[in-house]
Amino acid sequence: MSRAINIDAPKEHVVATCARRKVGISAIESLRSGGTRVVTNNADETAILAKAYGKKVISGEVTRTPTRLMRQ
């Protein structure tokens, strides 16, 4: 399993859930297509989030927010 997971929930909710379940966050971002992309510290923690969110895990394509400006 990958360390990254996309969840149909606001960023604040995901952060709170990670804190309650003692899941470490390596990176987190809001998705343009809605929801949140979170990268955990290891695959075991990703599995914990997947179980916690169940059907709210986004399995299809998502539109991410660019994090770096393109050079011209």
Distance bins in CASP14 RR format, pairs under 12 A and 6 or more apart:
PFRMAT RR
TARGET T0000
AUTHOR 0000-0000-0000
RMODE 2
METHOD distances of the structure
MODEL  1
1 40 0 0 0 0 0 1 0 0 0 0 0
1 42 0 0 0 0 1 0 0 0 0 0 0
1 43 1 0 1 0 0 0 0 0 0 0 0
1 44 0 0 0 0 1 0 0 0 0 0 0
1 45 0 0 0 0 0 1 0 0 0 0 0
1 46 1 0 1 0 0 0 0 0 0 0 0
1 47 1 0 0 1 0 0 0 0 0 0 0
1 48 0 0 0 0 0 1 0 0 0 0 0
1 49 0 0 0 0 0 1 0 0 0 0 0
1 50 1 0 0 1 0 0 0 0 0 0 0
1 51 0 0 0 0 0 1 0 0 0 0 0
1 57 0 0 0 0 0 1 0 0 0 0 0
2 26 0 0 0 0 0 1 0 0 0 0 0
2 37 0 0 0 0 0 1 0 0 0 0 0
2 38 0 0 0 0 0 1 0 0 0 0 0
2 39 0 0 0 0 1 0 0 0 0 0 0
2 40 0 0 0 0 1 0 0 0 0 0 0
2 42 0 0 0 0 0 1 0 0 0 0 0
2 43 1 0 0 1 0 0 0 0 0 0 0
2 45 0 0 0 0 0 1 0 0 0 0 0
2 46 1 0 0 1 0 0 0 0 0 0 0
2 47 0 0 0 0 0 1 0 0 0 0 0
2 49 0 0 0 0 0 1 0 0 0 0 0
2 50 0 0 0 0 0 1 0 0 0 0 0
2 57 0 0 0 0 0 1 0 0 0 0 0
2 59 0 0 0 0 0 1 0 0 0 0 0
3 23 0 0 0 0 0 1 0 0 0 0 0
3 24 0 0 0 0 0 1 0 0 0 0 0
3 25 0 0 0 0 0 1 0 0 0 0 0
3 26 1 0 0 1 0 0 0 0 0 0 0
3 27 0 0 0 0 1 0 0 0 0 0 0
3 28 0 0 0 0 0 1 0 0 0 0 0
3 37 0 0 0 0 0 1 0 0 0 0 0
3 38 0 0 0 0 1 0 0 0 0 0 0
3 39 1 0 1 0 0 0 0 0 0 0 0
3 40 1 0 1 0 0 0 0 0 0 0 0
3 41 1 0 0 1 0 0 0 0 0 0 0
3 42 1 0 0 1 0 0 0 0 0 0 0
3 43 1 0 1 0 0 0 0 0 0 0 0
3 44 0 0 0 0 1 0 0 0 0 0 0
3 45 1 0 0 1 0 0 0 0 0 0 0
3 46 1 0 1 0 0 0 0 0 0 0 0
3 47 0 0 0 0 0 1 0 0 0 0 0
3 48 0 0 0 0 0 1 0 0 0 0 0
3 49 0 0 0 0 0 1 0 0 0 0 0
3 50 0 0 0 0 0 1 0 0 0 0 0
4 25 0 0 0 0 0 1 0 0 0 0 0
4 26 0 0 0 0 1 0 0 0 0 0 0
4 27 0 0 0 0 1 0 0 0 0 0 0
4 28 0 0 0 0 0 1 0 0 0 0 0
4 29 0 0 0 0 0 1 0 0 0 0 0
4 31 0 0 0 0 0 1 0 0 0 0 0
4 36 0 0 0 0 0 1 0 0 0 0 0
4 37 1 0 0 1 0 0 0 0 0 0 0
4 38 1 0 0 1 0 0 0 0 0 0 0
4 39 1 0 1 0 0 0 0 0 0 0 0
4 40 0 0 0 0 1 0 0 0 0 0 0
4 41 0 0 0 0 0 1 0 0 0 0 0
4 42 0 0 0 0 0 1 0 0 0 0 0
4 43 0 0 0 0 1 0 0 0 0 0 0
4 45 0 0 0 0 0 1 0 0 0 0 0
4 46 1 0 0 1 0 0 0 0 0 0 0
4 49 0 0 0 0 0 1 0 0 0 0 0
4 50 0 0 0 0 0 1 0 0 0 0 0
4 57 0 0 0 0 0 1 0 0 0 0 0
4 58 0 0 0 0 0 1 0 0 0 0 0
4 62 0 0 0 0 0 1 0 0 0 0 0
4 64 0 0 0 0 0 1 0 0 0 0 0
5 14 0 0 0 0 1 0 0 0 0 0 0
5 17 0 0 0 0 0 1 0 0 0 0 0
5 18 0 0 0 0 0 1 0 0 0 0 0
5 23 0 0 0 0 0 1 0 0 0 0 0
5 25 0 0 0 0 0 1 0 0 0 0 0
5 26 0 0 0 0 0 1 0 0 0 0 0
5 27 0 0 0 0 0 1 0 0 0 0 0
5 28 0 0 0 0 0 1 0 0 0 0 0
5 31 0 0 0 0 0 1 0 0 0 0 0
5 35 0 0 0 0 0 1 0 0 0 0 0
5 36 0 0 0 0 1 0 0 0 0 0 0
5 37 1 0 0 1 0 0 0 0 0 0 0
5 38 1 0 1 0 0 0 0 0 0 0 0
5 39 1 0 0 1 0 0 0 0 0 0 0
5 40 1 0 0 1 0 0 0 0 0 0 0
5 43 0 0 0 0 1 0 0 0 0 0 0
5 45 0 0 0 0 1 0 0 0 0 0 0
5 46 1 0 1 0 0 0 0 0 0 0 0
5 47 0 0 0 0 1 0 0 0 0 0 0
5 48 0 0 0 0 0 1 0 0 0 0 0
5 49 1 0 1 0 0 0 0 0 0 0 0
5 50 1 0 0 1 0 0 0 0 0 0 0
5 51 0 0 0 0 0 1 0 0 0 0 0
5 52 0 0 0 0 0 1 0 0 0 0 0
5 53 0 0 0 0 1 0 0 0 0 0 0
5 54 0 0 0 0 0 1 0 0 0 0 0
5 56 0 0 0 0 0 1 0 0 0 0 0
5 57 1 0 0 1 0 0 0 0 0 0 0
5 58 0 0 0 0 1 0 0 0 0 0 0
5 59 0 0 0 0 1 0 0 0 0 0 0
5 60 0 0 0 0 0 1 0 0 0 0 0
5 62 0 0 0 0 0 1 0 0 0 0 0
6 14 0 0 0 0 0 1 0 0 0 0 0
6 28 0 0 0 0 0 1 0 0 0 0 0
6 29 0 0 0 0 0 1 0 0 0 0 0
6 30 0 0 0 0 0 1 0 0 0 0 0
6 31 1 0 0 1 0 0 0 0 0 0 0
6 32 0 0 0 0 0 1 0 0 0 0 0
6 33 0 0 0 0 1 0 0 0 0 0 0
6 34 0 0 0 0 1 0 0 0 0 0 0
6 35 1 0 0 1 0 0 0 0 0 0 0
6 36 1 0 0 1 0 0 0 0 0 0 0
6 37 1 0 1 0 0 0 0 0 0 0 0
6 38 0 0 0 0 1 0 0 0 0 0 0
6 39 0 0 0 0 0 1 0 0 0 0 0
6 46 0 0 0 0 0 1 0 0 0 0 0
6 49 0 0 0 0 0 1 0 0 0 0 0
6 50 0 0 0 0 0 1 0 0 0 0 0
6 53 0 0 0 0 1 0 0 0 0 0 0
6 56 0 0 0 0 1 0 0 0 0 0 0
6 57 1 0 0 1 0 0 0 0 0 0 0
6 58 1 1 0 0 0 0 0 0 0 0 0
6 59 1 0 0 1 0 0 0 0 0 0 0
6 60 1 0 0 1 0 0 0 0 0 0 0
6 61 0 0 0 0 1 0 0 0 0 0 0
6 62 1 0 1 0 0 0 0 0 0 0 0
6 63 0 0 0 0 0 1 0 0 0 0 0
6 64 0 0 0 0 1 0 0 0 0 0 0
7 13 0 0 0 0 1 0 0 0 0 0 0
7 14 1 0 1 0 0 0 0 0 0 0 0
7 15 0 0 0 0 0 1 0 0 0 0 0
7 17 0 0 0 0 1 0 0 0 0 0 0
7 18 0 0 0 0 0 1 0 0 0 0 0
7 23 0 0 0 0 0 1 0 0 0 0 0
7 28 0 0 0 0 0 1 0 0 0 0 0
7 29 0 0 0 0 0 1 0 0 0 0 0
7 30 0 0 0 0 0 1 0 0 0 0 0
7 31 0 0 0 0 1 0 0 0 0 0 0
7 34 0 0 0 0 1 0 0 0 0 0 0
7 35 1 0 0 1 0 0 0 0 0 0 0
7 36 1 0 1 0 0 0 0 0 0 0 0
7 37 1 0 0 1 0 0 0 0 0 0 0
7 38 1 0 0 1 0 0 0 0 0 0 0
7 39 0 0 0 0 0 1 0 0 0 0 0
7 40 0 0 0 0 0 1 0 0 0 0 0
7 46 0 0 0 0 0 1 0 0 0 0 0
7 49 1 0 0 1 0 0 0 0 0 0 0
7 50 0 0 0 0 1 0 0 0 0 0 0
7 51 0 0 0 0 0 1 0 0 0 0 0
7 52 0 0 0 0 1 0 0 0 0 0 0
7 53 1 0 1 0 0 0 0 0 0 0 0
7 54 0 0 0 0 1 0 0 0 0 0 0
7 55 0 0 0 0 0 1 0 0 0 0 0
7 56 1 0 1 0 0 0 0 0 0 0 0
7 57 1 0 1 0 0 0 0 0 0 0 0
7 58 1 0 0 1 0 0 0 0 0 0 0
7 59 0 0 0 0 0 1 0 0 0 0 0
7 62 0 0 0 0 0 1 0 0 0 0 0
8 14 0 0 0 0 0 1 0 0 0 0 0
8 30 0 0 0 0 0 1 0 0 0 0 0
8 31 0 0 0 0 1 0 0 0 0 0 0
8 33 0 0 0 0 1 0 0 0 0 0 0
8 34 1 0 0 1 0 0 0 0 0 0 0
8 35 1 0 1 0 0 0 0 0 0 0 0
8 36 0 0 0 0 1 0 0 0 0 0 0
8 37 0 0 0 0 0 1 0 0 0 0 0
8 53 1 0 0 1 0 0 0 0 0 0 0
8 54 0 0 0 0 1 0 0 0 0 0 0
8 55 0 0 0 0 1 0 0 0 0 0 0
8 56 1 0 1 0 0 0 0 0 0 0 0
8 57 1 0 0 1 0 0 0 0 0 0 0
8 58 1 0 1 0 0 0 0 0 0 0 0
8 59 0 0 0 0 0 1 0 0 0 0 0
8 60 0 0 0 0 0 1 0 0 0 0 0
8 62 0 0 0 0 1 0 0 0 0 0 0
9 15 0 0 0 0 0 1 0 0 0 0 0
9 16 0 0 0 0 1 0 0 0 0 0 0
9 17 1 0 0 1 0 0 0 0 0 0 0
9 18 0 0 0 0 0 1 0 0 0 0 0
9 28 0 0 0 0 0 1 0 0 0 0 0
9 30 0 0 0 0 0 1 0 0 0 0 0
9 31 0 0 0 0 0 1 0 0 0 0 0
9 34 0 0 0 0 1 0 0 0 0 0 0
9 35 1 0 0 1 0 0 0 0 0 0 0
9 36 1 0 0 1 0 0 0 0 0 0 0
9 37 0 0 0 0 0 1 0 0 0 0 0
9 38 0 0 0 0 1 0 0 0 0 0 0
9 49 0 0 0 0 0 1 0 0 0 0 0
9 52 0 0 0 0 1 0 0 0 0 0 0
9 53 1 0 0 1 0 0 0 0 0 0 0
9 54 0 0 0 0 0 1 0 0 0 0 0
9 55 0 0 0 0 0 1 0 0 0 0 0
9 56 1 0 1 0 0 0 0 0 0 0 0
9 57 0 0 0 0 1 0 0 0 0 0 0
9 58 0 0 0 0 1 0 0 0 0 0 0
10 16 0 0 0 0 1 0 0 0 0 0 0
10 17 0 0 0 0 0 1 0 0 0 0 0
10 28 0 0 0 0 0 1 0 0 0 0 0
10 30 1 0 0 1 0 0 0 0 0 0 0
10 31 0 0 0 0 0 1 0 0 0 0 0
10 34 0 0 0 0 1 0 0 0 0 0 0
10 35 1 0 0 1 0 0 0 0 0 0 0
10 36 1 0 0 1 0 0 0 0 0 0 0
10 38 0 0 0 0 0 1 0 0 0 0 0
10 56 0 0 0 0 0 1 0 0 0 0 0
11 17 0 0 0 0 0 1 0 0 0 0 0
11 18 0 0 0 0 0 1 0 0 0 0 0
11 25 0 0 0 0 0 1 0 0 0 0 0
11 27 0 0 0 0 0 1 0 0 0 0 0
11 28 1 0 0 1 0 0 0 0 0 0 0
11 29 1 0 0 1 0 0 0 0 0 0 0
11 30 1 0 1 0 0 0 0 0 0 0 0
11 31 0 0 0 0 1 0 0 0 0 0 0
11 34 0 0 0 0 0 1 0 0 0 0 0
11 35 1 0 0 1 0 0 0 0 0 0 0
11 36 1 0 1 0 0 0 0 0 0 0 0
11 37 0 0 0 0 1 0 0 0 0 0 0
11 38 0 0 0 0 1 0 0 0 0 0 0
11 65 0 0 0 0 0 1 0 0 0 0 0
12 18 0 0 0 0 0 1 0 0 0 0 0
12 19 0 0 0 0 0 1 0 0 0 0 0
12 28 0 0 0 0 0 1 0 0 0 0 0
12 30 0 0 0 0 1 0 0 0 0 0 0
12 35 0 0 0 0 0 1 0 0 0 0 0
12 36 0 0 0 0 1 0 0 0 0 0 0
13 19 0 0 0 0 0 1 0 0 0 0 0
13 20 0 0 0 0 0 1 0 0 0 0 0
13 28 0 0 0 0 0 1 0 0 0 0 0
13 30 0 0 0 0 0 1 0 0 0 0 0
13 35 0 0 0 0 1 0 0 0 0 0 0
13 36 1 0 0 1 0 0 0 0 0 0 0
13 38 0 0 0 0 0 1 0 0 0 0 0
13 49 0 0 0 0 0 1 0 0 0 0 0
13 52 0 0 0 0 0 1 0 0 0 0 0
13 53 0 0 0 0 1 0 0 0 0 0 0
13 56 0 0 0 0 1 0 0 0 0 0 0
14 20 0 0 0 0 0 1 0 0 0 0 0
14 21 0 0 0 0 0 1 0 0 0 0 0
14 23 0 0 0 0 1 0 0 0 0 0 0
14 24 0 0 0 0 0 1 0 0 0 0 0
14 25 0 0 0 0 1 0 0 0 0 0 0
14 27 0 0 0 0 0 1 0 0 0 0 0
14 28 1 0 0 1 0 0 0 0 0 0 0
14 29 0 0 0 0 0 1 0 0 0 0 0
14 30 0 0 0 0 1 0 0 0 0 0 0
14 31 0 0 0 0 0 1 0 0 0 0 0
14 35 0 0 0 0 1 0 0 0 0 0 0
14 36 1 0 1 0 0 0 0 0 0 0 0
14 37 0 0 0 0 1 0 0 0 0 0 0
14 38 1 0 1 0 0 0 0 0 0 0 0
14 39 0 0 0 0 0 1 0 0 0 0 0
14 40 0 0 0 0 0 1 0 0 0 0 0
14 49 1 0 0 1 0 0 0 0 0 0 0
14 52 0 0 0 0 1 0 0 0 0 0 0
14 53 0 0 0 0 1 0 0 0 0 0 0
14 56 0 0 0 0 1 0 0 0 0 0 0
14 57 0 0 0 0 0 1 0 0 0 0 0
14 58 0 0 0 0 0 1 0 0 0 0 0
15 21 0 0 0 0 0 1 0 0 0 0 0
15 23 0 0 0 0 1 0 0 0 0 0 0
15 24 0 0 0 0 0 1 0 0 0 0 0
15 25 1 0 0 1 0 0 0 0 0 0 0
15 28 1 0 0 1 0 0 0 0 0 0 0
15 29 0 0 0 0 0 1 0 0 0 0 0
15 30 0 0 0 0 0 1 0 0 0 0 0
15 36 0 0 0 0 1 0 0 0 0 0 0
15 38 0 0 0 0 1 0 0 0 0 0 0
15 49 0 0 0 0 0 1 0 0 0 0 0
16 23 0 0 0 0 0 1 0 0 0 0 0
16 25 0 0 0 0 0 1 0 0 0 0 0
16 28 0 0 0 0 0 1 0 0 0 0 0
16 36 0 0 0 0 0 1 0 0 0 0 0
16 52 0 0 0 0 0 1 0 0 0 0 0
17 23 1 0 0 1 0 0 0 0 0 0 0
17 24 0 0 0 0 0 1 0 0 0 0 0
17 25 0 0 0 0 0 1 0 0 0 0 0
17 28 0 0 0 0 0 1 0 0 0 0 0
17 36 0 0 0 0 0 1 0 0 0 0 0
17 38 0 0 0 0 1 0 0 0 0 0 0
17 40 0 0 0 0 0 1 0 0 0 0 0
17 45 0 0 0 0 0 1 0 0 0 0 0
17 48 0 0 0 0 1 0 0 0 0 0 0
17 49 1 0 0 1 0 0 0 0 0 0 0
17 50 0 0 0 0 0 1 0 0 0 0 0
17 51 0 0 0 0 0 1 0 0 0 0 0
17 52 1 0 1 0 0 0 0 0 0 0 0
17 53 1 0 0 1 0 0 0 0 0 0 0
17 54 0 0 0 0 0 1 0 0 0 0 0
17 56 0 0 0 0 0 1 0 0 0 0 0
18 24 1 0 1 0 0 0 0 0 0 0 0
18 25 1 0 1 0 0 0 0 0 0 0 0
18 26 0 0 0 0 0 1 0 0 0 0 0
18 27 0 0 0 0 0 1 0 0 0 0 0
18 28 0 0 0 0 1 0 0 0 0 0 0
18 36 0 0 0 0 0 1 0 0 0 0 0
18 38 1 0 0 1 0 0 0 0 0 0 0
18 39 0 0 0 0 0 1 0 0 0 0 0
18 40 1 0 0 1 0 0 0 0 0 0 0
18 41 0 0 0 0 0 1 0 0 0 0 0
18 45 0 0 0 0 1 0 0 0 0 0 0
18 46 0 0 0 0 0 1 0 0 0 0 0
18 48 0 0 0 0 1 0 0 0 0 0 0
18 49 1 0 0 1 0 0 0 0 0 0 0
18 52 0 0 0 0 1 0 0 0 0 0 0
18 53 0 0 0 0 0 1 0 0 0 0 0
19 25 0 0 0 0 1 0 0 0 0 0 0
19 49 0 0 0 0 0 1 0 0 0 0 0
20 48 0 0 0 0 0 1 0 0 0 0 0
20 49 0 0 0 0 0 1 0 0 0 0 0
20 52 0 0 0 0 1 0 0 0 0 0 0
21 38 0 0 0 0 0 1 0 0 0 0 0
21 40 0 0 0 0 0 1 0 0 0 0 0
21 44 0 0 0 0 0 1 0 0 0 0 0
21 45 0 0 0 0 1 0 0 0 0 0 0
21 46 0 0 0 0 0 1 0 0 0 0 0
21 47 0 0 0 0 0 1 0 0 0 0 0
21 48 1 0 1 0 0 0 0 0 0 0 0
21 49 1 0 0 1 0 0 0 0 0 0 0
21 50 0 0 0 0 0 1 0 0 0 0 0
21 51 0 0 0 0 1 0 0 0 0 0 0
21 52 1 0 0 1 0 0 0 0 0 0 0
21 53 0 0 0 0 0 1 0 0 0 0 0
22 40 0 0 0 0 0 1 0 0 0 0 0
22 41 0 0 0 0 0 1 0 0 0 0 0
22 44 0 0 0 0 0 1 0 0 0 0 0
22 45 0 0 0 0 1 0 0 0 0 0 0
22 48 0 0 0 0 1 0 0 0 0 0 0
22 49 0 0 0 0 0 1 0 0 0 0 0
22 52 0 0 0 0 0 1 0 0 0 0 0
23 38 0 0 0 0 1 0 0 0 0 0 0
23 39 0 0 0 0 0 1 0 0 0 0 0
23 40 1 0 1 0 0 0 0 0 0 0 0
23 41 1 0 0 1 0 0 0 0 0 0 0
23 42 0 0 0 0 1 0 0 0 0 0 0
23 43 0 0 0 0 0 1 0 0 0 0 0
23 44 0 0 0 0 1 0 0 0 0 0 0
23 45 1 0 1 0 0 0 0 0 0 0 0
23 46 0 0 0 0 1 0 0 0 0 0 0
23 47 0 0 0 0 1 0 0 0 0 0 0
23 48 1 0 1 0 0 0 0 0 0 0 0
23 49 1 0 0 1 0 0 0 0 0 0 0
23 50 0 0 0 0 0 1 0 0 0 0 0
23 51 0 0 0 0 0 1 0 0 0 0 0
23 52 0 0 0 0 1 0 0 0 0 0 0
23 53 0 0 0 0 0 1 0 0 0 0 0
24 38 0 0 0 0 1 0 0 0 0 0 0
24 39 0 0 0 0 1 0 0 0 0 0 0
24 40 1 0 1 0 0 0 0 0 0 0 0
24 41 1 0 1 0 0 0 0 0 0 0 0
24 42 0 0 0 0 1 0 0 0 0 0 0
24 44 0 0 0 0 0 1 0 0 0 0 0
24 45 1 0 1 0 0 0 0 0 0 0 0
24 46 0 0 0 0 0 1 0 0 0 0 0
24 48 0 0 0 0 1 0 0 0 0 0 0
24 49 0 0 0 0 1 0 0 0 0 0 0
25 36 0 0 0 0 0 1 0 0 0 0 0
25 37 0 0 0 0 0 1 0 0 0 0 0
25 38 1 0 1 0 0 0 0 0 0 0 0
25 39 1 0 0 1 0 0 0 0 0 0 0
25 40 1 0 0 1 0 0 0 0 0 0 0
25 41 1 0 0 1 0 0 0 0 0 0 0
25 42 0 0 0 0 0 1 0 0 0 0 0
25 45 0 0 0 0 1 0 0 0 0 0 0
25 46 0 0 0 0 0 1 0 0 0 0 0
25 49 0 0 0 0 1 0 0 0 0 0 0
26 37 0 0 0 0 0 1 0 0 0 0 0
26 38 0 0 0 0 1 0 0 0 0 0 0
26 39 1 0 1 0 0 0 0 0 0 0 0
26 40 1 0 0 1 0 0 0 0 0 0 0
26 41 1 0 1 0 0 0 0 0 0 0 0
26 42 0 0 0 0 1 0 0 0 0 0 0
26 43 0 0 0 0 0 1 0 0 0 0 0
26 45 0 0 0 0 1 0 0 0 0 0 0
26 46 0 0 0 0 0 1 0 0 0 0 0
27 36 0 0 0 0 0 1 0 0 0 0 0
27 37 0 0 0 0 1 0 0 0 0 0 0
27 38 1 0 0 1 0 0 0 0 0 0 0
27 39 1 0 1 0 0 0 0 0 0 0 0
27 40 0 0 0 0 1 0 0 0 0 0 0
27 41 0 0 0 0 0 1 0 0 0 0 0
27 64 0 0 0 0 0 1 0 0 0 0 0
27 67 0 0 0 0 1 0 0 0 0 0 0
28 35 0 0 0 0 0 1 0 0 0 0 0
28 36 1 0 0 1 0 0 0 0 0 0 0
28 37 1 0 0 1 0 0 0 0 0 0 0
28 38 1 0 1 0 0 0 0 0 0 0 0
28 39 1 0 0 1 0 0 0 0 0 0 0
28 40 0 0 0 0 1 0 0 0 0 0 0
28 49 0 0 0 0 0 1 0 0 0 0 0
28 64 0 0 0 0 0 1 0 0 0 0 0
28 65 0 0 0 0 0 1 0 0 0 0 0
28 67 0 0 0 0 0 1 0 0 0 0 0
29 35 0 0 0 0 1 0 0 0 0 0 0
29 36 1 0 0 1 0 0 0 0 0 0 0
29 37 1 0 1 0 0 0 0 0 0 0 0
29 38 0 0 0 0 1 0 0 0 0 0 0
29 39 0 0 0 0 1 0 0 0 0 0 0
29 62 0 0 0 0 0 1 0 0 0 0 0
29 63 0 0 0 0 0 1 0 0 0 0 0
29 64 1 0 0 1 0 0 0 0 0 0 0
29 65 1 0 1 0 0 0 0 0 0 0 0
29 66 0 0 0 0 1 0 0 0 0 0 0
29 67 1 0 0 1 0 0 0 0 0 0 0
30 36 1 0 1 0 0 0 0 0 0 0 0
30 37 1 0 0 1 0 0 0 0 0 0 0
30 38 0 0 0 0 0 1 0 0 0 0 0
30 62 0 0 0 0 0 1 0 0 0 0 0
30 63 0 0 0 0 0 1 0 0 0 0 0
30 64 0 0 0 0 1 0 0 0 0 0 0
30 65 1 0 0 1 0 0 0 0 0 0 0
30 67 0 0 0 0 0 1 0 0 0 0 0
31 37 1 0 1 0 0 0 0 0 0 0 0
31 38 0 0 0 0 0 1 0 0 0 0 0
31 58 0 0 0 0 1 0 0 0 0 0 0
31 60 0 0 0 0 0 1 0 0 0 0 0
31 61 0 0 0 0 0 1 0 0 0 0 0
31 62 1 0 1 0 0 0 0 0 0 0 0
31 63 1 0 0 1 0 0 0 0 0 0 0
31 64 1 0 0 1 0 0 0 0 0 0 0
31 65 1 0 0 1 0 0 0 0 0 0 0
31 66 0 0 0 0 0 1 0 0 0 0 0
31 67 0 0 0 0 0 1 0 0 0 0 0
32 61 0 0 0 0 0 1 0 0 0 0 0
32 62 0 0 0 0 1 0 0 0 0 0 0
32 63 1 0 1 0 0 0 0 0 0 0 0
32 64 1 0 0 1 0 0 0 0 0 0 0
32 65 1 0 1 0 0 0 0 0 0 0 0
32 66 0 0 0 0 1 0 0 0 0 0 0
32 67 0 0 0 0 0 1 0 0 0 0 0
33 58 0 0 0 0 1 0 0 0 0 0 0
33 60 0 0 0 0 1 0 0 0 0 0 0
33 61 1 0 0 1 0 0 0 0 0 0 0
33 62 1 0 1 0 0 0 0 0 0 0 0
33 63 1 1 0 0 0 0 0 0 0 0 0
33 64 0 0 0 0 1 0 0 0 0 0 0
33 65 0 0 0 0 1 0 0 0 0 0 0
34 56 0 0 0 0 0 1 0 0 0 0 0
34 58 0 0 0 0 1 0 0 0 0 0 0
34 62 1 0 0 1 0 0 0 0 0 0 0
34 63 0 0 0 0 1 0 0 0 0 0 0
34 64 0 0 0 0 0 1 0 0 0 0 0
34 65 0 0 0 0 1 0 0 0 0 0 0
35 53 0 0 0 0 0 1 0 0 0 0 0
35 56 0 0 0 0 1 0 0 0 0 0 0
35 57 0 0 0 0 0 1 0 0 0 0 0
35 58 1 0 0 1 0 0 0 0 0 0 0
35 62 1 0 0 1 0 0 0 0 0 0 0
35 63 0 0 0 0 0 1 0 0 0 0 0
35 64 0 0 0 0 0 1 0 0 0 0 0
35 65 0 0 0 0 0 1 0 0 0 0 0
36 49 0 0 0 0 0 1 0 0 0 0 0
36 53 0 0 0 0 1 0 0 0 0 0 0
36 56 0 0 0 0 1 0 0 0 0 0 0
36 57 0 0 0 0 0 1 0 0 0 0 0
36 58 0 0 0 0 1 0 0 0 0 0 0
36 62 0 0 0 0 1 0 0 0 0 0 0
36 64 0 0 0 0 0 1 0 0 0 0 0
36 65 0 0 0 0 0 1 0 0 0 0 0
37 46 0 0 0 0 0 1 0 0 0 0 0
37 49 0 0 0 0 0 1 0 0 0 0 0
37 57 0 0 0 0 0 1 0 0 0 0 0
37 58 0 0 0 0 1 0 0 0 0 0 0
37 62 1 0 0 1 0 0 0 0 0 0 0
37 63 0 0 0 0 0 1 0 0 0 0 0
37 64 1 0 0 1 0 0 0 0 0 0 0
37 65 0 0 0 0 1 0 0 0 0 0 0
37 67 0 0 0 0 0 1 0 0 0 0 0
38 45 0 0 0 0 1 0 0 0 0 0 0
38 46 0 0 0 0 1 0 0 0 0 0 0
38 48 0 0 0 0 0 1 0 0 0 0 0
38 49 1 0 0 1 0 0 0 0 0 0 0
38 50 0 0 0 0 0 1 0 0 0 0 0
38 52 0 0 0 0 0 1 0 0 0 0 0
38 53 0 0 0 0 0 1 0 0 0 0 0
38 57 0 0 0 0 0 1 0 0 0 0 0
38 58 0 0 0 0 0 1 0 0 0 0 0
39 45 0 0 0 0 1 0 0 0 0 0 0
39 46 0 0 0 0 1 0 0 0 0 0 0
39 49 0 0 0 0 0 1 0 0 0 0 0
39 64 0 0 0 0 0 1 0 0 0 0 0
40 46 1 0 1 0 0 0 0 0 0 0 0
40 47 0 0 0 0 1 0 0 0 0 0 0
40 48 0 0 0 0 1 0 0 0 0 0 0
40 49 1 0 0 1 0 0 0 0 0 0 0
40 50 0 0 0 0 0 1 0 0 0 0 0
40 52 0 0 0 0 0 1 0 0 0 0 0
41 48 0 0 0 0 0 1 0 0 0 0 0
41 49 0 0 0 0 0 1 0 0 0 0 0
42 48 0 0 0 0 0 1 0 0 0 0 0
42 49 0 0 0 0 0 1 0 0 0 0 0
43 49 0 0 0 0 0 1 0 0 0 0 0
43 50 0 0 0 0 0 1 0 0 0 0 0
44 50 0 0 0 0 0 1 0 0 0 0 0
44 51 0 0 0 0 0 1 0 0 0 0 0
45 51 0 0 0 0 0 1 0 0 0 0 0
45 52 0 0 0 0 0 1 0 0 0 0 0
46 52 0 0 0 0 0 1 0 0 0 0 0
46 53 0 0 0 0 0 1 0 0 0 0 0
46 57 0 0 0 0 1 0 0 0 0 0 0
47 53 0 0 0 0 0 1 0 0 0 0 0
47 54 0 0 0 0 0 1 0 0 0 0 0
47 57 0 0 0 0 0 1 0 0 0 0 0
48 54 0 0 0 0 0 1 0 0 0 0 0
48 57 0 0 0 0 0 1 0 0 0 0 0
49 56 0 0 0 0 1 0 0 0 0 0 0
49 57 1 0 0 1 0 0 0 0 0 0 0
49 58 0 0 0 0 0 1 0 0 0 0 0
50 56 0 0 0 0 1 0 0 0 0 0 0
50 57 1 0 1 0 0 0 0 0 0 0 0
50 58 0 0 0 0 0 1 0 0 0 0 0
50 59 0 0 0 0 0 1 0 0 0 0 0
51 57 0 0 0 0 1 0 0 0 0 0 0
53 59 0 0 0 0 0 1 0 0 0 0 0
58 64 0 0 0 0 0 1 0 0 0 0 0
END
